[in-house]
Amino acid sequence: MGRGFLALLTLALALVAAPARAHKPSDSYLTLKVAGQQISGQWDIALRDLEFALNLDQDGDGALTWDEIRSQHDAIANYALARLALTSGDAPCPIVAGEQLIDNHTDGAYTVLRFRATCPAAGAALGVSYRLFADLDPQHKGLVKLEHDGATSTAIFSPEAARQDLPLRAAGKFAQFADYVKHGVWHIWIGFDHILFLLSLLLPAVIAPLAMKQAQTLRAAFIDVLKVVTAFTLAHSLTLTLASLQVLSLPSRWVESAIAASVVLAAVNNLYPLFRGRRPLAAFAFGLIHGFGFAGVLADLGLPQGALVLSLAGFNVGVELGQLAIVAAFLPLAFLTRRTWFYRQLMSTGSVVIALIAGVWLFERAFDMKVLPV
C-alpha cells in the first residue's frame, strides 16, 4: 500500500500543483476601447504573478503592502507594456502608461494598469502582440476584450497564440456564439476544482452497490453517470444564467469556498457514503454553487450587450462540451479498470488526496490566506 500511496500522491500533486492557486491559473484581463485612432486600455494583472516576476515584496516578509506596490508602479508599467504591442495595419500604435489602481478578483489582488495609445490611422483590425509572462509561465493566458462602436469581442492569448488581429467591425452573431463556446470549453478544462468534484462523484459509477450480487454493467454505469452529469448540468446552467443576467449574486469568496467544500465532500463520499445513493441530488445541490463560479469567470470576460443571450448560451454550451469530453474519456477507462488494484487505490487513497488538497483550497479561500507555495 505504501508504494501505491506514494505513486498516487505523486500523480495527484502533479495534477494540482500548477492549479493550486485554488481556482484560476495565471490569467490577466486586458480591455481595449477603440474610438477612431484613439485606444484606451485597462490591464488587470495578478499581483502574485508580478511578485514572482519583479520581486515586489521588497522587505521579504511575505506580504505585499500598498507602499511596496506604489513604489514600483513604474517598474510594473515598464515590465507589462514592454510585453504588449498594438498595431494598425503595419504601423505601431505607441502606448503611454497612465494611473495604476488595485482591484480584487476571485483569486486575489490585481494591479489595474491604465494606458492609452494612438494609432496613425484607423484600420479594419487592431493587431495585438501579447507576451506577458511568456518566459516564466507557459500556462499564462491573457483574456482580451475589445470594444468598438458599441460592439464587444473577446480573444484568448497564450504563448502559442501571442499575435492576433482583432477585427474592429462588429462580429456576426454566430462568430460571437462560437467565440464564447471556445471560452466555455477552455474554462472547464482549467477549472480543476470543477473537474475534481465531477470525477469524485463519478468514481463510484462503475462499481456495483454492495446490495447487488452481480457486477456493474456498462449500461448501468452509463445511466448512473448520465444522472449525475445531467443533475450537475441543469443546476450550474440555472445559476450561471441567473448570475450572468444579474438576477442573483453571491460574494465570490463564499462561492469559491463552497466550491472547495463540495470537492471535499464528494471525495469523502467515496470513503464514507455521505450521500447514500443520492449522488445525483448532491450533484444538483453543489452544481448550483458551481454555476456561480462559472458566472464569475464570464463576468471577467464580459458579455456583449448586443448578443448577450446568444453569448451566454455559447459559453454554457462550451462548458457542457468540455465536461462531456472529460466524461467520455473517464467512463471507458474507469469501466475497464474497475476491478483492478489501481482503481481500488484510486477510490480510497486517491479520494483522500483529493479531499486533503480541496481542504487546503477551502482554508485558503475561507480565510484569504496562502498555504500552497504556488
NORPELIN-V61208 format. One record per residue. PHI is phi in whole degrees, 0 to 359 (NA if undefined). NEAR is the number of other ideal C-beta (glycine too) atoms within 8 Angstrom. Layout:
phi=PHI near=NEAR
phi=PHI near=NEAR
//
This chain:
phi=NA near=6
phi=299 near=5
phi=295 near=6
phi=296 near=11
phi=297 near=10
phi=297 near=8
phi=295 near=8
phi=291 near=13
phi=295 near=10
phi=298 near=8
phi=298 near=8
phi=297 near=12
phi=294 near=10
phi=295 near=7
phi=288 near=7
phi=250 near=11
phi=298 near=8
phi=295 near=7
phi=269 near=10
phi=292 near=12
phi=289 near=12
phi=90 near=12
phi=229 near=12
phi=253 near=12
phi=285 near=10
phi=289 near=12
phi=228 near=11
phi=229 near=14
phi=233 near=12
phi=245 near=14
phi=248 near=11
phi=240 near=15
phi=250 near=9
phi=256 near=11
phi=225 near=7
phi=66 near=5
phi=269 near=8
phi=261 near=10
phi=231 near=14
phi=248 near=10
phi=232 near=13
phi=222 near=10
phi=235 near=14
phi=265 near=13
phi=234 near=13
phi=296 near=14
phi=296 near=14
phi=297 near=8
phi=288 near=13
phi=294 near=13
phi=298 near=11
phi=296 near=7
phi=279 near=9
phi=242 near=10
phi=55 near=6
phi=291 near=12
phi=283 near=11
phi=293 near=7
phi=270 near=5
phi=67 near=5
phi=270 near=5
phi=83 near=4
phi=227 near=5
phi=274 near=9
phi=253 near=6
phi=298 near=6
phi=296 near=6
phi=295 near=12
phi=290 near=14
phi=298 near=8
phi=292 near=7
phi=241 near=10
phi=303 near=9
phi=296 near=6
phi=296 near=8
phi=296 near=16
phi=297 near=12
phi=296 near=9
phi=296 near=11
phi=291 near=12
phi=288 near=11
phi=291 near=6
phi=249 near=10
phi=227 near=14
phi=227 near=8
phi=242 near=15
phi=222 near=12
phi=237 near=14
phi=68 near=6
phi=259 near=3
phi=262 near=9
phi=288 near=6
phi=250 near=13
phi=302 near=6
phi=252 near=12
phi=239 near=7
phi=290 near=9
phi=240 near=8
phi=286 near=4
phi=233 near=12
phi=233 near=7
phi=235 near=11
phi=222 near=8
phi=251 near=6
phi=256 near=13
phi=295 near=10
phi=249 near=9
phi=131 near=9
phi=275 near=10
phi=233 near=13
phi=278 near=13
phi=247 near=11
phi=262 near=15
phi=257 near=13
phi=206 near=14
phi=222 near=11
phi=216 near=12
phi=233 near=9
phi=265 near=15
phi=297 near=7
phi=203 near=8
phi=286 near=7
phi=243 near=9
phi=277 near=5
phi=213 near=9
phi=249 near=16
phi=278 near=12
phi=234 near=15
phi=247 near=10
phi=235 near=13
phi=230 near=8
phi=298 near=11
phi=60 near=10
phi=298 near=11
phi=273 near=3
phi=248 near=7
phi=218 near=8
phi=293 near=5
phi=269 near=7
phi=297 near=16
phi=232 near=12
phi=253 near=13
phi=264 near=14
phi=251 near=14
phi=242 near=13
phi=249 near=13
phi=243 near=10
phi=205 near=10
phi=52 near=5
phi=80 near=7
phi=257 near=11
phi=236 near=11
phi=227 near=12
phi=229 near=13
phi=206 near=11
phi=246 near=12
phi=253 near=12
phi=211 near=9
phi=303 near=8
phi=276 near=4
phi=227 near=8
phi=271 near=10
phi=231 near=7
phi=220 near=9
phi=258 near=7
phi=261 near=13
phi=295 near=8
phi=271 near=12
phi=286 near=6
phi=296 near=8
phi=290 near=10
phi=295 near=6
phi=298 near=8
phi=294 near=6
phi=296 near=8
phi=295 near=15
phi=301 near=13
phi=297 near=9
phi=298 near=14
phi=283 near=16
phi=299 near=13
phi=298 near=10
phi=298 near=15
phi=296 near=17
phi=300 near=13
phi=298 near=12
phi=294 near=14
phi=292 near=14
phi=285 near=9
phi=256 near=9
phi=274 near=11
phi=295 near=10
phi=290 near=14
phi=298 near=11
phi=295 near=11
phi=296 near=15
phi=298 near=14
phi=295 near=15
phi=294 near=10
phi=297 near=14
phi=289 near=14
phi=274 near=14
phi=306 near=13
phi=284 near=10
phi=297 near=11
phi=265 near=11
phi=249 near=8
phi=292 near=8
phi=301 near=6
phi=300 near=4
phi=288 near=3
phi=265 near=7
phi=276 near=2
phi=275 near=5
phi=289 near=5
phi=294 near=9
phi=269 near=7
phi=296 near=6
phi=296 near=6
phi=295 near=9
phi=296 near=14
phi=297 near=9
phi=295 near=8
phi=298 near=10
phi=298 near=12
phi=300 near=8
phi=297 near=10
phi=294 near=15
phi=293 near=14
phi=297 near=9
phi=297 near=13
phi=296 near=16
phi=296 near=11
phi=301 near=10
phi=291 near=16
phi=287 near=14
phi=294 near=11
phi=296 near=10
phi=285 near=16
phi=301 near=17
phi=293 near=11
phi=296 near=10
phi=288 near=16
phi=292 near=11
phi=272 near=8
phi=61 near=5
phi=277 near=5
phi=230 near=7
phi=207 near=5
phi=227 near=8
phi=302 near=5
phi=299 near=9
phi=295 near=10
phi=296 near=8
phi=298 near=14
phi=295 near=14
phi=294 near=11
phi=294 near=10
phi=297 near=16
phi=299 near=16
phi=298 near=10
phi=295 near=12
phi=294 near=16
phi=302 near=12
phi=294 near=11
phi=295 near=14
phi=288 near=15
phi=297 near=11
phi=300 near=15
phi=284 near=11
phi=259 near=9
phi=220 near=5
phi=291 near=6
phi=291 near=8
phi=269 near=9
phi=46 near=5
phi=79 near=6
phi=247 near=7
phi=298 near=13
phi=300 near=10
phi=294 near=9
phi=295 near=14
phi=299 near=15
phi=291 near=12
phi=299 near=8
phi=284 near=16
phi=298 near=15
phi=300 near=12
phi=288 near=12
phi=299 near=16
phi=299 near=17
phi=295 near=15
phi=295 near=16
phi=299 near=14
phi=296 near=12
phi=297 near=12
phi=292 near=10
phi=296 near=13
phi=295 near=9
phi=294 near=10
phi=290 near=12
phi=88 near=9
phi=249 near=10
phi=294 near=11
phi=296 near=7
phi=288 near=8
phi=219 near=10
phi=298 near=10
phi=295 near=6
phi=295 near=10
phi=292 near=14
phi=299 near=15
phi=297 near=10
phi=298 near=16
phi=298 near=17
phi=295 near=12
phi=299 near=10
phi=297 near=17
phi=301 near=15
phi=293 near=11
phi=296 near=11
phi=297 near=14
phi=294 near=13
phi=295 near=9
phi=297 near=9
phi=294 near=13
phi=295 near=12
phi=296 near=8
phi=282 near=8
phi=287 near=10
phi=300 near=14
phi=298 near=8
phi=294 near=8
phi=296 near=14
phi=294 near=10
phi=291 near=6
phi=254 near=9
phi=297 near=10
phi=263 near=5
phi=271 near=7
phi=299 near=6
phi=301 near=8
phi=292 near=12
phi=298 near=8
phi=292 near=13
phi=295 near=11
phi=294 near=11
phi=267 near=10
phi=296 near=12
phi=298 near=12
phi=293 near=15
phi=297 near=10
phi=297 near=12
phi=299 near=13
phi=297 near=13
phi=294 near=8
phi=295 near=13
phi=295 near=15
phi=296 near=10
phi=295 near=11
phi=304 near=14
phi=299 near=12
phi=298 near=10
phi=298 near=13
phi=285 near=12
phi=291 near=9
phi=251 near=6
phi=52 near=6
phi=232 near=6
phi=255 near=4
phi=250 near=6
phi=290 near=8
phi=285 near=3
phi=243 near=6
//
